[in-house]
Amino acid sequence: MLQKHFHVAEVSIDEWPFWMFEENIKLVNEILEEEEKHKKKEEDTQSKNTPNFNPSSYMKDMNSMTNKFKP
């Protein structure tokens, strides 16, 4: 993850002082948490906007619609 987010080679990561390595790991963890939150929020939004694909619910809806048109 450090290589992905900071575009550095593993060799240079090995040469970092411990405190720098630790701080960069904290930053990457924060980035990952934000990405997770954003992904979860998008999934929740998408699930709310997706119609119900349960066939029995369609039949219930159709029955209620036909009841409206009966004389």
C-alpha positions as a Markdown table, in Angstrom:
| # | Residue | x | y | z |
|---|---|---|---|---|
| 1 | Met | 0.0 | 0.0 | 0.0 |
| 2 | Leu | 2.8 | 2.4 | 0.7 |
| 3 | Gln | 4.2 | 1.8 | -2.8 |
| 4 | Lys | 0.8 | 2.4 | -4.3 |
| 5 | His | 0.0 | 5.6 | -2.4 |
| 6 | Phe | 3.5 | 7.1 | -2.2 |
| 7 | His | 5.0 | 5.8 | -5.4 |
| 8 | Val | 8.2 | 4.6 | -3.7 |
| 9 | Ala | 10.3 | 1.5 | -4.1 |
| 10 | Glu | 10.6 | -1.1 | -1.4 |
| 11 | Val | 14.3 | -0.4 | -1.2 |
| 12 | Ser | 13.7 | 3.2 | -0.2 |
| 13 | Ile | 11.0 | 2.2 | 2.3 |
| 14 | Asp | 13.5 | -0.1 | 4.0 |
| 15 | Glu | 15.8 | 2.9 | 4.5 |
| 16 | Trp | 13.2 | 5.1 | 6.1 |
| 17 | Pro | 13.6 | 5.8 | 9.9 |
| 18 | Phe | 11.0 | 3.9 | 11.9 |
| 19 | Trp | 9.1 | 7.1 | 12.9 |
| 20 | Met | 8.7 | 8.0 | 9.2 |
| 21 | Phe | 7.6 | 4.5 | 8.3 |
| 22 | Glu | 5.1 | 4.5 | 11.2 |
| 23 | Glu | 3.6 | 7.9 | 10.2 |
| 24 | Asn | 3.3 | 6.8 | 6.5 |
| 25 | Ile | 1.5 | 3.7 | 7.6 |
| 26 | Lys | -0.9 | 5.8 | 9.7 |
| 27 | Leu | -1.6 | 8.0 | 6.6 |
| 28 | Val | -2.2 | 5.0 | 4.4 |
| 29 | Asn | -4.6 | 3.5 | 7.0 |
| 30 | Glu | -6.5 | 6.8 | 7.1 |
| 31 | Ile | -6.7 | 6.8 | 3.3 |
| 32 | Leu | -8.0 | 3.2 | 3.3 |
| 33 | Glu | -10.6 | 4.0 | 5.9 |
| 34 | Glu | -11.9 | 7.0 | 3.9 |
| 35 | Glu | -12.1 | 4.8 | 0.8 |
| 36 | Glu | -14.0 | 2.1 | 2.7 |
| 37 | Lys | -16.5 | 4.8 | 4.0 |
| 38 | His | -17.0 | 6.2 | 0.6 |
| 39 | Lys | -17.5 | 2.7 | -0.9 |
| 40 | Lys | -20.0 | 1.8 | 1.8 |
| 41 | Lys | -21.8 | 5.1 | 1.3 |
| 42 | Glu | -22.1 | 4.5 | -2.4 |
| 43 | Glu | -23.3 | 0.9 | -1.9 |
| 44 | Asp | -26.0 | 2.1 | 0.5 |
| 45 | Thr | -27.1 | 4.8 | -1.9 |
| 46 | Gln | -27.2 | 2.3 | -4.7 |
| 47 | Ser | -29.2 | -0.2 | -2.7 |
| 48 | Lys | -31.7 | 2.4 | -1.8 |
| 49 | Asn | -32.1 | 3.4 | -5.4 |
| 50 | Thr | -32.4 | -0.2 | -6.7 |
| 51 | Pro | -36.0 | -1.4 | -7.0 |
| 52 | Asn | -37.1 | -4.6 | -5.4 |
| 53 | Phe | -36.7 | -7.5 | -7.7 |
| 54 | Asn | -38.8 | -9.9 | -5.7 |
| 55 | Pro | -41.5 | -11.4 | -8.0 |
| 56 | Ser | -44.0 | -11.7 | -5.2 |
| 57 | Ser | -43.8 | -8.0 | -4.6 |
| 58 | Tyr | -44.5 | -7.4 | -8.3 |
| 59 | Met | -47.6 | -9.5 | -8.0 |
| 60 | Lys | -48.8 | -7.6 | -5.0 |
| 61 | Asp | -48.3 | -4.3 | -6.8 |
| 62 | Met | -50.1 | -5.7 | -9.9 |
| 63 | Asn | -53.0 | -6.8 | -7.7 |
| 64 | Ser | -53.3 | -3.4 | -6.1 |
| 65 | Met | -53.2 | -1.7 | -9.5 |
| 66 | Thr | -55.9 | -3.9 | -10.9 |
| 67 | Asn | -58.1 | -3.3 | -7.9 |
| 68 | Lys | -58.0 | 0.4 | -8.7 |
| 69 | Phe | -59.4 | -0.2 | -12.2 |
| 70 | Lys | -62.2 | -2.7 | -11.3 |
| 71 | Pro | -65.7 | -1.1 | -11.6 |
